């Protein structure tokens, strides 16, 4: 089972990879797939950061 820190790390790495794939391409080679990946990874990060029930459960004990 992945912890919240593990999931945040995975989303951060996905954001970095997709951002690099957008920046390192030439303007003539633009594809919508990396942009979709960046949006999906950013949404996953946002969801993980705003879904703090796991952190609240850890702090209670």
CHARMM-style PDB file with segment names, atoms N, HN, CA, C and O in Angstrom:
ATOM      1  N   UNK     1       0.841  -1.173   0.000  1.00  0.00      PROA
ATOM      2  CA  UNK     1       0.000   0.000   0.000  1.00  0.00      PROA
ATOM      3  C   UNK     1       0.890   1.241   0.000  1.00  0.00      PROA
ATOM      4  O   UNK     1       1.822   1.343   0.797  1.00  0.00      PROA
ATOM      5  N   UNK     2       0.605   2.163  -0.878  1.00  0.00      PROA
ATOM      6  HN  UNK     2      -0.153   2.080  -1.525  1.00  0.00      PROA
ATOM      7  CA  UNK     2       1.392   3.388  -0.973  1.00  0.00      PROA
ATOM      8  C   UNK     2       0.907   4.409   0.049  1.00  0.00      PROA
ATOM      9  O   UNK     2      -0.294   4.583   0.255  1.00  0.00      PROA
ATOM     10  N   UNK     3       1.843   5.064   0.672  1.00  0.00      PROA
ATOM     11  HN  UNK     3       2.819   4.923   0.505  1.00  0.00      PROA
ATOM     12  CA  UNK     3       1.477   6.134   1.595  1.00  0.00      PROA
ATOM     13  C   UNK     3       1.264   7.418   0.804  1.00  0.00      PROA
ATOM     14  O   UNK     3       1.522   7.467  -0.398  1.00  0.00      PROA
ATOM     15  N   UNK     4       0.796   8.447   1.481  1.00  0.00      PROA
ATOM     16  HN  UNK     4       0.587   8.407   2.458  1.00  0.00      PROA
ATOM     17  CA  UNK     4       0.543   9.711   0.803  1.00  0.00      PROA
ATOM     18  C   UNK     4       1.846  10.331   0.308  1.00  0.00      PROA
ATOM     19  O   UNK     4       1.865  10.939  -0.762  1.00  0.00      PROA
ATOM     20  N   UNK     5       2.912  10.191   1.048  1.00  0.00      PROA
ATOM     21  HN  UNK     5       2.896   9.697   1.918  1.00  0.00      PROA
ATOM     22  CA  UNK     5       4.209  10.718   0.613  1.00  0.00      PROA
ATOM     23  C   UNK     5       4.680  10.007  -0.653  1.00  0.00      PROA
ATOM     24  O   UNK     5       5.229  10.646  -1.551  1.00  0.00      PROA
ATOM     25  N   UNK     6       4.473   8.698  -0.733  1.00  0.00      PROA
ATOM     26  HN  UNK     6       4.028   8.179  -0.004  1.00  0.00      PROA
ATOM     27  CA  UNK     6       4.838   7.947  -1.937  1.00  0.00      PROA
ATOM     28  C   UNK     6       4.057   8.445  -3.147  1.00  0.00      PROA
ATOM     29  O   UNK     6       4.626   8.650  -4.219  1.00  0.00      PROA
ATOM     30  N   UNK     7       2.760   8.636  -2.975  1.00  0.00      PROA
ATOM     31  HN  UNK     7       2.297   8.469  -2.104  1.00  0.00      PROA
ATOM     32  CA  UNK     7       1.930   9.117  -4.083  1.00  0.00      PROA
ATOM     33  C   UNK     7       2.320  10.527  -4.496  1.00  0.00      PROA
ATOM     34  O   UNK     7       2.342  10.829  -5.689  1.00  0.00      PROA
ATOM     35  N   UNK     8       2.629  11.402  -3.534  1.00  0.00      PROA
ATOM     36  HN  UNK     8       2.611  11.156  -2.565  1.00  0.00      PROA
ATOM     37  CA  UNK     8       3.069  12.758  -3.860  1.00  0.00      PROA
ATOM     38  C   UNK     8       4.384  12.732  -4.633  1.00  0.00      PROA
ATOM     39  O   UNK     8       4.567  13.506  -5.572  1.00  0.00      PROA
ATOM     40  N   UNK     9       5.288  11.855  -4.247  1.00  0.00      PROA
ATOM     41  HN  UNK     9       5.139  11.226  -3.484  1.00  0.00      PROA
ATOM     42  CA  UNK     9       6.564  11.733  -4.947  1.00  0.00      PROA
ATOM     43  C   UNK     9       6.350  11.281  -6.385  1.00  0.00      PROA
ATOM     44  O   UNK     9       6.980  11.810  -7.300  1.00  0.00      PROA
ATOM     45  N   UNK    10       5.473  10.315  -6.589  1.00  0.00      PROA
ATOM     46  HN  UNK    10       4.961   9.885  -5.845  1.00  0.00      PROA
ATOM     47  CA  UNK    10       5.187   9.822  -7.937  1.00  0.00      PROA
ATOM     48  C   UNK    10       4.585  10.930  -8.793  1.00  0.00      PROA
ATOM     49  O   UNK    10       4.980  11.096  -9.946  1.00  0.00      PROA
ATOM     50  N   UNK    11       3.633  11.690  -8.249  1.00  0.00      PROA
ATOM     51  HN  UNK    11       3.312  11.555  -7.312  1.00  0.00      PROA
ATOM     52  CA  UNK    11       3.022  12.782  -9.007  1.00  0.00      PROA
ATOM     53  C   UNK    11       4.035  13.873  -9.324  1.00  0.00      PROA
ATOM     54  O   UNK    11       3.993  14.449 -10.411  1.00  0.00      PROA
ATOM     55  N   UNK    12       4.947  14.170  -8.398  1.00  0.00      PROA
ATOM     56  HN  UNK    12       4.981  13.702  -7.515  1.00  0.00      PROA
ATOM     57  CA  UNK    12       5.981  15.182  -8.656  1.00  0.00      PROA
ATOM     58  C   UNK    12       6.914  14.735  -9.776  1.00  0.00      PROA
ATOM     59  O   UNK    12       7.280  15.535 -10.637  1.00  0.00      PROA
ATOM     60  N   UNK    13       7.293  13.486  -9.769  1.00  0.00      PROA
ATOM     61  HN  UNK    13       6.995  12.835  -9.070  1.00  0.00      PROA
ATOM     62  CA  UNK    13       8.165  12.963 -10.824  1.00  0.00      PROA
ATOM     63  C   UNK    13       7.448  12.988 -12.168  1.00  0.00      PROA
ATOM     64  O   UNK    13       8.054  13.328 -13.184  1.00  0.00      PROA
ATOM     65  N   UNK    14       6.163  12.631 -12.186  1.00  0.00      PROA
ATOM     66  HN  UNK    14       5.671  12.355 -11.361  1.00  0.00      PROA
ATOM     67  CA  UNK    14       5.400  12.690 -13.436  1.00  0.00      PROA
ATOM     68  C   UNK    14       5.292  14.116 -13.949  1.00  0.00      PROA
ATOM     69  O   UNK    14       5.403  14.348 -15.152  1.00  0.00      PROA
ATOM     70  N   UNK    15       5.074  15.080 -13.049  1.00  0.00      PROA
ATOM     71  HN  UNK    15       4.984  14.891 -12.071  1.00  0.00      PROA
ATOM     72  CA  UNK    15       5.032  16.489 -13.457  1.00  0.00      PROA
ATOM     73  C   UNK    15       6.360  16.914 -14.062  1.00  0.00      PROA
ATOM     74  O   UNK    15       6.384  17.586 -15.094  1.00  0.00      PROA
ATOM     75  N   UNK    16       7.456  16.532 -13.437  1.00  0.00      PROA
ATOM     76  HN  UNK    16       7.436  15.987 -12.599  1.00  0.00      PROA
ATOM     77  CA  UNK    16       8.775  16.897 -13.940  1.00  0.00      PROA
ATOM     78  C   UNK    16       9.037  16.291 -15.315  1.00  0.00      PROA
ATOM     79  O   UNK    16       9.534  16.976 -16.208  1.00  0.00      PROA
ATOM     80  N   UNK    17       8.710  15.028 -15.491  1.00  0.00      PROA
ATOM     81  HN  UNK    17       8.306  14.471 -14.766  1.00  0.00      PROA
ATOM     82  CA  UNK    17       8.945  14.350 -16.770  1.00  0.00      PROA
ATOM     83  C   UNK    17       8.117  14.986 -17.886  1.00  0.00      PROA
ATOM     84  O   UNK    17       8.634  15.251 -18.972  1.00  0.00      PROA
ATOM     85  N   UNK    18       6.844  15.227 -17.622  1.00  0.00      PROA
ATOM     86  HN  UNK    18       6.424  15.012 -16.740  1.00  0.00      PROA
ATOM     87  CA  UNK    18       5.993  15.803 -18.675  1.00  0.00      PROA
ATOM     88  C   UNK    18       6.377  17.252 -18.965  1.00  0.00      PROA
ATOM     89  O   UNK    18       6.307  17.687 -20.114  1.00  0.00      PROA
ATOM     90  N   UNK    19       6.786  18.013 -17.931  1.00  0.00      PROA
ATOM     91  HN  UNK    19       6.843  17.659 -16.997  1.00  0.00      PROA
ATOM     92  CA  UNK    19       7.236  19.380 -18.166  1.00  0.00      PROA
ATOM     93  C   UNK    19       8.494  19.386 -19.029  1.00  0.00      PROA
ATOM     94  O   UNK    19       8.616  20.193 -19.950  1.00  0.00      PROA
ATOM     95  N   UNK    20       9.424  18.491 -18.732  1.00  0.00      PROA
ATOM     96  HN  UNK    20       9.326  17.835 -17.983  1.00  0.00      PROA
ATOM     97  CA  UNK    20      10.648  18.404 -19.540  1.00  0.00      PROA
ATOM     98  C   UNK    20      10.336  17.997 -20.973  1.00  0.00      PROA
ATOM     99  O   UNK    20      10.960  18.502 -21.906  1.00  0.00      PROA
ATOM    100  N   UNK    21       9.395  17.105 -21.159  1.00  0.00      PROA
ATOM    101  HN  UNK    21       8.888  16.695 -20.401  1.00  0.00      PROA
ATOM    102  CA  UNK    21       9.053  16.691 -22.526  1.00  0.00      PROA
ATOM    103  C   UNK    21       8.389  17.830 -23.298  1.00  0.00      PROA
ATOM    104  O   UNK    21       8.510  17.900 -24.521  1.00  0.00      PROA
ATOM    105  N   UNK    22       7.690  18.719 -22.597  1.00  0.00      PROA
ATOM    106  HN  UNK    22       7.591  18.662 -21.603  1.00  0.00      PROA
ATOM    107  CA  UNK    22       7.112  19.884 -23.273  1.00  0.00      PROA
ATOM    108  C   UNK    22       8.188  20.908 -23.620  1.00  0.00      PROA
ATOM    109  O   UNK    22       8.165  21.482 -24.709  1.00  0.00      PROA
ATOM    110  N   UNK    23       9.117  21.141 -22.720  1.00  0.00      PROA
ATOM    111  HN  UNK    23       9.136  20.675 -21.835  1.00  0.00      PROA
ATOM    112  CA  UNK    23      10.128  22.184 -22.911  1.00  0.00      PROA
ATOM    113  C   UNK    23      11.193  21.759 -23.920  1.00  0.00      PROA
ATOM    114  O   UNK    23      11.671  22.588 -24.693  1.00  0.00      PROA
ATOM    115  N   UNK    24      11.565  20.497 -23.926  1.00  0.00      PROA
ATOM    116  HN  UNK    24      11.177  19.823 -23.297  1.00  0.00      PROA
ATOM    117  CA  UNK    24      12.667  20.048 -24.771  1.00  0.00      PROA
ATOM    118  C   UNK    24      12.268  19.769 -26.218  1.00  0.00      PROA
ATOM    119  O   UNK    24      13.137  19.508 -27.050  1.00  0.00      PROA
ATOM    120  N   UNK    25      11.007  19.818 -26.527  1.00  0.00      PROA
ATOM    121  HN  UNK    25      10.302  20.030 -25.851  1.00  0.00      PROA
ATOM    122  CA  UNK    25      10.572  19.595 -27.914  1.00  0.00      PROA
ATOM    123  C   UNK    25      10.688  20.887 -28.710  1.00  0.00      PROA
ATOM    124  O   UNK    25      10.629  21.987 -28.160  1.00  0.00      PROA
ATOM    125  N   UNK    26      10.853  20.728 -29.998  1.00  0.00      PROA
ATOM    126  HN  UNK    26      10.901  19.835 -30.445  1.00  0.00      PROA
ATOM    127  CA  UNK    26      10.868  21.904 -30.872  1.00  0.00      PROA
ATOM    128  C   UNK    26       9.428  22.379 -31.089  1.00  0.00      PROA
ATOM    129  O   UNK    26       8.494  21.585 -30.979  1.00  0.00      PROA
ATOM    130  N   UNK    27       9.247  23.642 -31.390  1.00  0.00      PROA
ATOM    131  HN  UNK    27      10.006  24.287 -31.480  1.00  0.00      PROA
ATOM    132  CA  UNK    27       7.883  24.157 -31.598  1.00  0.00      PROA
ATOM    133  C   UNK    27       7.127  23.460 -32.729  1.00  0.00      PROA
ATOM    134  O   UNK    27       5.896  23.441 -32.728  1.00  0.00      PROA
ATOM    135  N   UNK    28       7.842  22.893 -33.683  1.00  0.00      PROA
ATOM    136  HN  UNK    28       8.842  22.908 -33.684  1.00  0.00      PROA
ATOM    137  CA  UNK    28       7.181  22.198 -34.790  1.00  0.00      PROA
ATOM    138  C   UNK    28       6.693  20.818 -34.376  1.00  0.00      PROA
ATOM    139  O   UNK    28       5.850  20.235 -35.058  1.00  0.00      PROA
ATOM    140  N   UNK    29       7.210  20.280 -33.266  1.00  0.00      PROA
ATOM    141  HN  UNK    29       7.895  20.753 -32.711  1.00  0.00      PROA
ATOM    142  CA  UNK    29       6.874  18.931 -32.813  1.00  0.00      PROA
ATOM    143  C   UNK    29       5.882  18.911 -31.653  1.00  0.00      PROA
ATOM    144  O   UNK    29       5.861  17.957 -30.877  1.00  0.00      PROA
ATOM    145  N   UNK    30       5.080  19.928 -31.530  1.00  0.00      PROA
ATOM    146  HN  UNK    30       5.097  20.703 -32.161  1.00  0.00      PROA
ATOM    147  CA  UNK    30       4.181  20.013 -30.376  1.00  0.00      PROA
ATOM    148  C   UNK    30       3.114  18.917 -30.457  1.00  0.00      PROA
ATOM    149  O   UNK    30       2.498  18.700 -31.501  1.00  0.00      PROA
ATOM    150  N   UNK    31       2.915  18.240 -29.337  1.00  0.00      PROA
ATOM    151  HN  UNK    31       3.415  18.416 -28.489  1.00  0.00      PROA
ATOM    152  CA  UNK    31       1.934  17.173 -29.227  1.00  0.00      PROA
ATOM    153  C   UNK    31       1.075  17.459 -28.002  1.00  0.00      PROA
ATOM    154  O   UNK    31       1.566  18.044 -27.035  1.00  0.00      PROA
ATOM    155  N   UNK    32      -0.169  17.070 -28.018  1.00  0.00      PROA
ATOM    156  HN  UNK    32      -0.568  16.595 -28.803  1.00  0.00      PROA
ATOM    157  CA  UNK    32      -1.070  17.361 -26.906  1.00  0.00      PROA
ATOM    158  C   UNK    32      -0.939  16.341 -25.769  1.00  0.00      PROA
ATOM    159  O   UNK    32      -1.415  16.596 -24.663  1.00  0.00      PROA
ATOM    160  N   UNK    33      -0.310  15.207 -26.020  1.00  0.00      PROA
ATOM    161  HN  UNK    33       0.076  15.000 -26.919  1.00  0.00      PROA
ATOM    162  CA  UNK    33      -0.195  14.167 -24.999  1.00  0.00      PROA
ATOM    163  C   UNK    33       0.614  14.608 -23.776  1.00  0.00      PROA
ATOM    164  O   UNK    33       0.158  14.370 -22.658  1.00  0.00      PROA
ATOM    165  N   UNK    34       1.787  15.236 -23.918  1.00  0.00      PROA
ATOM    166  HN  UNK    34       2.157  15.430 -24.827  1.00  0.00      PROA
ATOM    167  CA  UNK    34       2.501  15.696 -22.719  1.00  0.00      PROA
ATOM    168  C   UNK    34       1.736  16.770 -21.950  1.00  0.00      PROA
ATOM    169  O   UNK    34       1.808  16.830 -20.723  1.00  0.00      PROA
ATOM    170  N   UNK    35       1.008  17.612 -22.669  1.00  0.00      PROA
ATOM    171  HN  UNK    35       0.949  17.564 -23.666  1.00  0.00      PROA
ATOM    172  CA  UNK    35       0.207  18.628 -21.992  1.00  0.00      PROA
ATOM    173  C   UNK    35      -0.904  17.980 -21.178  1.00  0.00      PROA
ATOM    174  O   UNK    35      -1.188  18.415 -20.062  1.00  0.00      PROA
ATOM    175  N   UNK    36      -1.527  16.959 -21.716  1.00  0.00      PROA
ATOM    176  HN  UNK    36      -1.296  16.605 -22.623  1.00  0.00      PROA
ATOM    177  CA  UNK    36      -2.536  16.207 -20.973  1.00  0.00      PROA
ATOM    178  C   UNK    36      -1.945  15.508 -19.763  1.00  0.00      PROA
ATOM    179  O   UNK    36      -2.574  15.459 -18.706  1.00  0.00      PROA
ATOM    180  N   UNK    37      -0.737  14.964 -19.906  1.00  0.00      PROA
ATOM    181  HN  UNK    37      -0.226  15.004 -20.765  1.00  0.00      PROA
ATOM    182  CA  UNK    37      -0.057  14.330 -18.779  1.00  0.00      PROA
ATOM    183  C   UNK    37       0.285  15.319 -17.687  1.00  0.00      PROA
ATOM    184  O   UNK    37       0.176  15.002 -16.502  1.00  0.00      PROA
ATOM    185  N   UNK    38       0.699  16.521 -18.075  1.00  0.00      PROA
ATOM    186  HN  UNK    38       0.788  16.778 -19.037  1.00  0.00      PROA
ATOM    187  CA  UNK    38       1.013  17.553 -17.098  1.00  0.00      PROA
ATOM    188  C   UNK    38      -0.236  17.988 -16.341  1.00  0.00      PROA
ATOM    189  O   UNK    38      -0.193  18.179 -15.125  1.00  0.00      PROA
ATOM    190  N   UNK    39      -1.326  18.140 -17.041  1.00  0.00      PROA
ATOM    191  HN  UNK    39      -1.361  17.984 -18.028  1.00  0.00      PROA
ATOM    192  CA  UNK    39      -2.585  18.522 -16.392  1.00  0.00      PROA
ATOM    193  C   UNK    39      -3.056  17.412 -15.459  1.00  0.00      PROA
ATOM    194  O   UNK    39      -3.505  17.694 -14.347  1.00  0.00      PROA
ATOM    195  N   UNK    40      -2.963  16.167 -15.888  1.00  0.00      PROA
ATOM    196  HN  UNK    40      -2.598  15.939 -16.791  1.00  0.00      PROA
ATOM    197  CA  UNK    40      -3.383  15.043 -15.047  1.00  0.00      PROA
ATOM    198  C   UNK    40      -2.509  14.917 -13.805  1.00  0.00      PROA
ATOM    199  O   UNK    40      -3.024  14.663 -12.716  1.00  0.00      PROA
ATOM    200  N   UNK    41      -1.202  15.090 -13.949  1.00  0.00      PROA
ATOM    201  HN  UNK    41      -0.784  15.296 -14.834  1.00  0.00      PROA
ATOM    202  CA  UNK    41      -0.307  15.005 -12.798  1.00  0.00      PROA
ATOM    203  C   UNK    41      -0.538  16.169 -11.841  1.00  0.00      PROA
ATOM    204  O   UNK    41      -0.502  15.983 -10.625  1.00  0.00      PROA
ATOM    205  N   UNK    42      -0.774  17.360 -12.369  1.00  0.00      PROA
ATOM    206  HN  UNK    42      -0.804  17.512 -13.357  1.00  0.00      PROA
ATOM    207  CA  UNK    42      -1.070  18.516 -11.516  1.00  0.00      PROA
ATOM    208  C   UNK    42      -2.384  18.307 -10.764  1.00  0.00      PROA
ATOM    209  O   UNK    42      -2.488  18.657  -9.589  1.00  0.00      PROA
ATOM    210  N   UNK    43      -3.385  17.740 -11.434  1.00  0.00      PROA
ATOM    211  HN  UNK    43      -3.301  17.455 -12.389  1.00  0.00      PROA
ATOM    212  CA  UNK    43      -4.650  17.451 -10.771  1.00  0.00      PROA
ATOM    213  C   UNK    43      -4.452  16.401  -9.676  1.00  0.00      PROA
ATOM    214  O   UNK    43      -5.035  16.515  -8.598  1.00  0.00      PROA
ATOM    215  N   UNK    44      -3.638  15.385  -9.944  1.00  0.00      PROA
ATOM    216  HN  UNK    44      -3.164  15.292 -10.820  1.00  0.00      PROA
ATOM    217  CA  UNK    44      -3.342  14.371  -8.930  1.00  0.00      PROA
ATOM    218  C   UNK    44      -2.632  14.962  -7.733  1.00  0.00      PROA
ATOM    219  O   UNK    44      -2.938  14.604  -6.595  1.00  0.00      PROA
ATOM    220  N   UNK    45      -1.681  15.867  -7.967  1.00  0.00      PROA
ATOM    221  HN  UNK    45      -1.432  16.158  -8.891  1.00  0.00      PROA
ATOM    222  CA  UNK    45      -1.009  16.554  -6.861  1.00  0.00      PROA
ATOM    223  C   UNK    45      -1.996  17.372  -6.042  1.00  0.00      PROA
ATOM    224  O   UNK    45      -1.985  17.329  -4.812  1.00  0.00      PROA
ATOM    225  N   UNK    46      -2.848  18.117  -6.737  1.00  0.00      PROA
ATOM    226  HN  UNK    46      -2.857  18.151  -7.736  1.00  0.00      PROA
ATOM    227  CA  UNK    46      -3.843  18.935  -6.045  1.00  0.00      PROA
ATOM    228  C   UNK    46      -4.766  18.061  -5.193  1.00  0.00      PROA
ATOM    229  O   UNK    46      -5.072  18.396  -4.049  1.00  0.00      PROA
ATOM    230  N   UNK    47      -5.196  16.953  -5.758  1.00  0.00      PROA
ATOM    231  HN  UNK    47      -4.947  16.681  -6.688  1.00  0.00      PROA
ATOM    232  CA  UNK    47      -6.088  16.059  -5.026  1.00  0.00      PROA
ATOM    233  C   UNK    47      -5.407  15.474  -3.796  1.00  0.00      PROA
ATOM    234  O   UNK    47      -6.009  15.411  -2.724  1.00  0.00      PROA
ATOM    235  N   UNK    48      -4.164  15.048  -3.942  1.00  0.00      PROA
ATOM    236  HN  UNK    48      -3.675  15.099  -4.812  1.00  0.00      PROA
ATOM    237  CA  UNK    48      -3.436  14.462  -2.814  1.00  0.00      PROA
ATOM    238  C   UNK    48      -3.187  15.491  -1.719  1.00  0.00      PROA
ATOM    239  O   UNK    48      -3.248  15.162  -0.534  1.00  0.00      PROA
ATOM    240  N   UNK    49      -2.910  16.725  -2.103  1.00  0.00      PROA
ATOM    241  HN  UNK    49      -2.860  16.992  -3.065  1.00  0.00      PROA
ATOM    242  CA  UNK    49      -2.633  17.753  -1.105  1.00  0.00      PROA
ATOM    243  C   UNK    49      -3.897  18.216  -0.387  1.00  0.00      PROA
ATOM    244  O   UNK    49      -3.831  18.637   0.768  1.00  0.00      PROA
ATOM    245  N   UNK    50      -5.034  18.144  -1.050  1.00  0.00      PROA
ATOM    246  HN  UNK    50      -5.088  17.803  -1.988  1.00  0.00      PROA
ATOM    247  CA  UNK    50      -6.280  18.566  -0.420  1.00  0.00      PROA
ATOM    248  C   UNK    50      -7.027  17.417   0.248  1.00  0.00      PROA
ATOM    249  O   UNK    50      -7.997  17.649   0.969  1.00  0.00      PROA
ATOM    250  N   UNK    51      -6.595  16.203   0.020  1.00  0.00      PROA
ATOM    251  HN  UNK    51      -5.807  16.015  -0.566  1.00  0.00      PROA
ATOM    252  CA  UNK    51      -7.195  15.033   0.644  1.00  0.00      PROA
ATOM    253  C   UNK    51      -6.295  14.608   1.806  1.00  0.00      PROA
ATOM    254  O   UNK    51      -5.509  13.670   1.680  1.00  0.00      PROA
ATOM    255  N   UNK    52      -6.415  15.298   2.922  1.00  0.00      PROA
ATOM    256  HN  UNK    52      -7.054  16.061   3.024  1.00  0.00      PROA
ATOM    257  CA  UNK    52      -5.508  15.071   4.040  1.00  0.00      PROA
ATOM    258  C   UNK    52      -6.110  14.193   5.129  1.00  0.00      PROA
ATOM    259  O   UNK    52      -5.725  14.309   6.293  1.00  0.00      PROA
ATOM    260  N   UNK    53      -7.035  13.332   4.780  1.00  0.00      PROA
ATOM    261  HN  UNK    53      -7.348  13.238   3.835  1.00  0.00      PROA
ATOM    262  CA  UNK    53      -7.621  12.450   5.790  1.00  0.00      PROA
ATOM    263  C   UNK    53      -6.598  11.461   6.318  1.00  0.00      PROA
ATOM    264  O   UNK    53      -6.634  11.096   7.493  1.00  0.00      PROA
ATOM    265  N   UNK    54      -5.680  11.020   5.455  1.00  0.00      PROA
ATOM    266  HN  UNK    54      -5.650  11.316   4.501  1.00  0.00      PROA
ATOM    267  CA  UNK    54      -4.652  10.076   5.892  1.00  0.00      PROA
ATOM    268  C   UNK    54      -3.699  10.751   6.870  1.00  0.00      PROA
ATOM    269  O   UNK    54      -3.274  10.134   7.846  1.00  0.00      PROA
ATOM    270  N   UNK    55      -3.362  12.003   6.619  1.00  0.00      PROA
ATOM    271  HN  UNK    55      -3.706  12.504   5.826  1.00  0.00      PROA
ATOM    272  CA  UNK    55      -2.494  12.727   7.544  1.00  0.00      PROA
ATOM    273  C   UNK    55      -3.205  12.983   8.870  1.00  0.00      PROA
ATOM    274  O   UNK    55      -2.581  12.920   9.929  1.00  0.00      PROA
ATOM    275  N   UNK    56      -4.483  13.266   8.823  1.00  0.00      PROA
ATOM    276  HN  UNK    56      -4.990  13.318   7.963  1.00  0.00      PROA
ATOM    277  CA  UNK    56      -5.236  13.525  10.043  1.00  0.00      PROA
ATOM    278  C   UNK    56      -5.345  12.247  10.884  1.00  0.00      PROA
ATOM    279  O   UNK    56      -5.306  12.305  12.113  1.00  0.00      PROA
ATOM    280  N   UNK    57      -5.479  11.107  10.224  1.00  0.00      PROA
ATOM    281  HN  UNK    57      -5.510  11.060   9.226  1.00  0.00      PROA
ATOM    282  CA  UNK    57      -5.551   9.838  10.949  1.00  0.00      PROA
ATOM    283  C   UNK    57      -4.218   9.526  11.613  1.00  0.00      PROA
ATOM    284  O   UNK    57      -4.190   9.018  12.734  1.00  0.00      PROA
ATOM    285  N   UNK    58      -3.115   9.823  10.936  1.00  0.00      PROA
ATOM    286  HN  UNK    58      -3.137  10.235  10.026  1.00  0.00      PROA
ATOM    287  CA  UNK    58      -1.789   9.564  11.507  1.00  0.00      PROA
ATOM    288  C   UNK    58      -1.519  10.450  12.720  1.00  0.00      PROA
ATOM    289  O   UNK    58      -0.876  10.004  13.670  1.00  0.00      PROA
ATOM    290  N   UNK    59      -1.986  11.670  12.709  1.00  0.00      PROA
ATOM    291  HN  UNK    59      -2.509  12.032  11.937  1.00  0.00      PROA
ATOM    292  CA  UNK    59      -1.724  12.592  13.803  1.00  0.00      PROA
ATOM    293  C   UNK    59      -2.547  12.257  15.048  1.00  0.00      PROA
ATOM    294  O   UNK    59      -2.158  12.637  16.152  1.00  0.00      PROA
ATOM    295  N   UNK    60      -3.658  11.566  14.901  1.00  0.00      PROA
ATOM    296  HN  UNK    60      -3.974  11.257  14.004  1.00  0.00      PROA
ATOM    297  CA  UNK    60      -4.504  11.246  16.057  1.00  0.00      PROA
ATOM    298  C   UNK    60      -3.863  10.219  16.963  1.00  0.00      PROA
ATOM    299  O   UNK    60      -4.116  10.222  18.168  1.00  0.00      PROA
ATOM    300  N   UNK    61      -3.045   9.344  16.420  1.00  0.00      PROA
ATOM    301  HN  UNK    61      -2.839   9.341  15.442  1.00  0.00      PROA
ATOM    302  CA  UNK    61      -2.491   8.253  17.227  1.00  0.00      PROA
ATOM    303  C   UNK    61      -1.172   8.595  17.772  1.00  0.00      PROA
ATOM    304  OT1 UNK    61      -0.566   7.786  18.475  1.00  0.00      PROA
TER     305      UNK     61
END
